[in-house]
């Protein structure tokens, strides 16, 4: 009976005194990598992808966020000003012309759910986060004076998932458990619309009609709401869960919905964007989904 024992001499890897460095073991006769061809192919493929990423029409990348970017918002009057919110609660204001960060704010504890800029004068913006806080900021104080505290902050009972300013007004609308219309520096909403038990995770106000709002719910439905009424004008249930909604800036009577199709055969979520008209949205949705 033979017994083989694997042993090593401590003198080959331990240092003699604490003042000396640890010994580094190297193998100068390493075997050939069996996956060398696959590794080189992957490196070449990644290099080709990066060349395409940094080619035109790619202009620049704005670096600075530590965590992933959750939301983007643009200034209604200054196209070069862009707002970004990350999953760590940080909000940054960017200048696209100079490609520099103008201000950095630790706005929320947790991810930033949405950002909206005042459409009336463009001097204020609102942020909502997963910490159930609604914060009102002044752009001039944040950028010029480097003020890190909000002009006004409101603690809300439930989590707010979306915020959007009404057209030609400083009022804004939020969504979460319900739809609420707010005035700046007011502790309670002007009006609230309870549309059911399902969460409303996205909403956008029409850029022309001040009273028209479109939103997405967790029951796979999209709705068009007129704030002068108590119930939605239209409600359509889709086969796929809608994630975000946005109005067409050129044709304000149509909007785009981004949804996910979880088909097991593909083993991944395929993003689909469907275009609807407000007046005949039911007919369009029926044609697109059947």
N, C-alpha and C positions, 0 to 999 in steps of 0.2 A: 504494500500500500504506500503510495507516494502522496505527500502533502506539500504543496507549494505555498509559500507565504510571501506576500508582497510587503516589502519593508523598504524603508529609506533611512539614510543617515541624517540625523538632525543637523549635523555640521554643514551639510550642503545647502540648506535653505535658511538657517537661523544666523543672525548676526552675532558676532563675538561680544560686542559691547553695545550699550545703548547709543553711543555716539556715532557708530557706523550705520551706514544705510542698509536697508534690507536687500538681500540678494534676489536678483531677478533671474528666473529660469527661462532660458530660451532654447528652442529646438531649431538648430541651423540646418537640419535635414528634414524639413517638413514634406509630407507627401503631397502629391498633386491634388488640387481641389476637383472632386468629381463633378461639381456644378459650376465650373468656371465658365463654360459656354453660356449657360443659362443666366449667370450673373452679368456677364458682359452684354448679353442681349437686352436684359432689363435696363442696364445703365444706358445703353444706346437709345432705347425706346424712351426713357425718361428725358434724356437730353433733347430728343426730337420734339417731345411734347413741350418742354420749356422753351425751345426756339419758337414754337408756334404761339405760346402764351405771350412772350415778349416781342412778338412781331406786331406790325400794324394790323388792325386799328388799336391795339393795346397802347395806351399812352403812358400811364404811370401807375404805381401802386402806393397807397397811403399807408405807411407802416406806423404802428404805435400802440395798437390794442394788444393787451396781454392775452385776453380770452377771445373766443369767437364772437364775431359781430352778429347781433340779433336783429337789428332794425336800422333802416336808413330813411332819412327825410331830407327834402330839399327846401330851400328858401323860396317863397313865392315871388319875391321881387328881385333877388340877387342870385342869378344862376350859378355863380361861382362859389356860393356858400352851401355846404352840405353838412348834415348832422348824422352821427352814427352812435348807436348804443350797443354795448357788448353784454355778454352773459355775466360778467362780474360787476355789473351796475355802473360801469364807467361810460360817460357820454363825452364825445369829442366833437368840436366844431372845426371843419376843414375849409381851407381856401384852395379851390381847385386851380386857380390861376397861378399861385405861387407854390402849390402842392405842399403847404405847411399846415400844421395844427395850430389854430388860433387859441383854443382853450380846451382844458381837460377838467371834467367835473366828476366827482364821485357821487353820482346822483342817487343811487338806490343800493339797498342791500339785496343782492340777488340780481337776476337778469332784468334788463330793461325791456318792457313789453312793447312800447310804442312811443313815438315822438311826433309832435305836430307843431307847426309854426303858425303864428297869427297871420291871417289873410288880410286883415284890415290895414295895419301899418308895418307889419313885418319886424317889429321890435321885441316881441315876446315869443316864447315857445313853452310848451307843456310836455312833461315826461310822466309816464306811468310805469310802475314796476311790479315785480312779483312780491314786494314787501307791502302791498296795499297802500301805497302812498301816491298822491297826485301832487306834483310839484310844478310851480309856475316860476319861470326864469326870465330875466331881462337880458337880452343879447348884449346891449351896450355895457352893462355892469360886468358881465362875464368876460367879454373880450377885452375891453379897454381897461377896466379897473381890476381885472383878474379876481373878481369876487367869487368865492366858492360856495356860498350859501344861497338857497333859492329866495326869491322875493316873497313867495307864499307857499305854504305846504298844507295839505289836507290829508288826514287819515281817514280812509274809507273802510267800511265794514267788510266788503268783499274785494277780491282781486279784480283790478281793471286790466283788460287785455288789449284794448285799443282806444285811441283818441284821435279826433279829427276836428279841425276848425271849420265852422260854417262859412260859406262864401260871403264876402263883403261885410264881415262882422268879426268882433273879437270873441264872440261866444264859441264854445266848443262842445262836442258831444263825446261821451265815453260809453264803452260797452263792457259788459261782464255778466253779472246776473241779470241786468236789465240795460235799457238804453236811457241815458241821462243827459240832459242839456244843462250846461254850466255857464255862468258869467264869471269873468276874472275876479279874483279876490273875494269870492263868495264861498261860505262854508258849506252850504247845502245847494243841491241842484235846483234849477228853475222848474224843470219838469222831468218826470221819469215815466218810462213806458215798460210795463211788465209784459213780455211776450211769451212767457211760459217758464218751465223749469230748466230748460236746456241752456247751456252757457253760450253767450254770444262772444266769439273770439276774434272778430274782425268787423270793423265798420268804417265807412268813408262817406263824407258829406259831398253832395253834388257841387261842382265848381261854379255852377250858374244858379241853380235853384236852391235857395237858402234852406228850404223846408224839406228837401228830399235827401234821404239817407239810405244807403244800401249796406247790408251786413250779412255775415255768415254765422250759422249756428252749429252746435255740435251734433244735431240730429240730421246732418247732411242736407240742410236746407239753406237757401238764400232768400232774402226778403228785401222789399223796397218799402220804406216807411216814410210817410208824410207826417211831420211833427204837428200839423194842425188836426190830425186825426188820432184816435186811440188805438187803432188796429192797423197792421201793415196793408199797403195797397195790393201787393202781390207777394205770394210765398210759393216757392217751388222746391220740392224735395228731389235731390239728385241721387244717383247711384253711388257717387264718390263723395267723400267728405271734402268740402271746400276749405281751403286754408286762408287765403287772402283774396281781397277784392280791391279793384282800383278803377276809377273812372277814366274814360278816354279824355285826354286834355284838349284834343281837337274837336271831338264830337261828344259833347257832354250828355247826349241821350243814350250812350252805350257804355258798358263797363266790362271789365275782364275779370274772370274768376280763375284762380289757380287751385287745382284740386289734385288728389292723389288716387291712382288706381292700383290697389293692392291685388294684383293677379298672381296666383300661386305659380303659374307656369313661368313667369319671369323672375320670380324670387327677389324682386326689388320694386320700389315705388317709382312709377313713371309719372312725371309731372305733365299735366294736360291743361292748357289754357283755352277756355271757351269764351266766345264773344257773344254778348246778348244785347238786345235792344230793350230799353225800359218799357216801352209801350206794348211790345209783343214778346215779352220774355218767356211766357209760358210756351208759345208755339216754337220758339227757337230752342228752348231747352229740350222739348219733347223730340224734336228732329235730331238734335245732337246726341242724345243719350240712347236712342233706340237703335 
